[in-house]
Amino acid sequence: MINIRLLKAFPKSAQYIRLNVLFQWLGLLMNVILSASIAYLIASAIEQRPISWIVFVIMILSLCVRMICNDRAVQMSFASSSLVKEQMRERLFSKLSKIGPSYLKTFSTAQIVQLSSEGVDQLETYFGNYIPQFFFALLAPLTLFLITLWFDWKAALILFICVPLIPV
């Protein structure tokens, strides 16, 4: 789950995590706009109404903004994880240099190398992917609930009841 101590240990990564979640959320909104545009096109075709070119412009713009948001979310993920990796390795080597060669009494060189490579790389996944996805997973259903509520409160209520049952 969420390790508050780890998050507090790397406070500079929080800004990148927030931006990552923001860009994912904006991408979600662009998906909603794109889906609504497609639904409008289908309804217009079924009812044989003329289709405005504005709908196509909205679709293209939402696709472009979504693509930019996805790219920026990946950039923020990389920035967060690389910042954490750099700071963690600096702390580890600083600690080892303070201890001096006496660390060999407690840890083998192989353990130190493994910790500085694999252990730190696991933090990359945690800060770059897990934490942003965790917060986005909380924000996305709420956003979709509010959007659905605007269109149909009964469907929104069913979603509100059923979405928490998915993990179960």
Secondary structure as the mmCIF struct_conf table of DSSP 4:
data_model
#
loop_
_struct_conf.conf_type_id
_struct_conf.id
_struct_conf.beg_label_comp_id
_struct_conf.beg_label_asym_id
_struct_conf.beg_label_seq_id
_struct_conf.end_label_comp_id
_struct_conf.end_label_asym_id
_struct_conf.end_label_seq_id
HELX_RH_AL_P HELX_RH_AL_P1 ILE A 4 ALA A 9
TURN_TY1_P TURN_TY1_P1 PRO A 11 LYS A 12
HELX_RH_AL_P HELX_RH_AL_P2 SER A 13 ILE A 46
TURN_TY1_P TURN_TY1_P2 GLU A 47 GLN A 48
HELX_LH_PP_P HELX_LH_PP_P1 ARG A 49 SER A 52
HELX_RH_AL_P HELX_RH_AL_P3 TRP A 53 ILE A 99
HELX_RH_3T_P HELX_RH_3T_P1 GLY A 100 LYS A 105
TURN_TY1_P TURN_TY1_P3 THR A 106 THR A 106
BEND BEND1 PHE A 107 PHE A 107
HELX_RH_AL_P HELX_RH_AL_P4 THR A 109 GLN A 114
HELX_RH_PI_P HELX_RH_PI_P1 LEU A 115 GLY A 119
HELX_RH_AL_P HELX_RH_AL_P5 VAL A 120 THR A 125
HELX_RH_PI_P HELX_RH_PI_P2 TYR A 126 TYR A 130
HELX_RH_AL_P HELX_RH_AL_P6 ILE A 131 PHE A 151
HELX_RH_AL_P HELX_RH_AL_P7 TRP A 153 CYS A 162
HELX_RH_3T_P HELX_RH_3T_P2 VAL A 163 LEU A 165
BEND BEND2 ILE A 166 ILE A 166
#
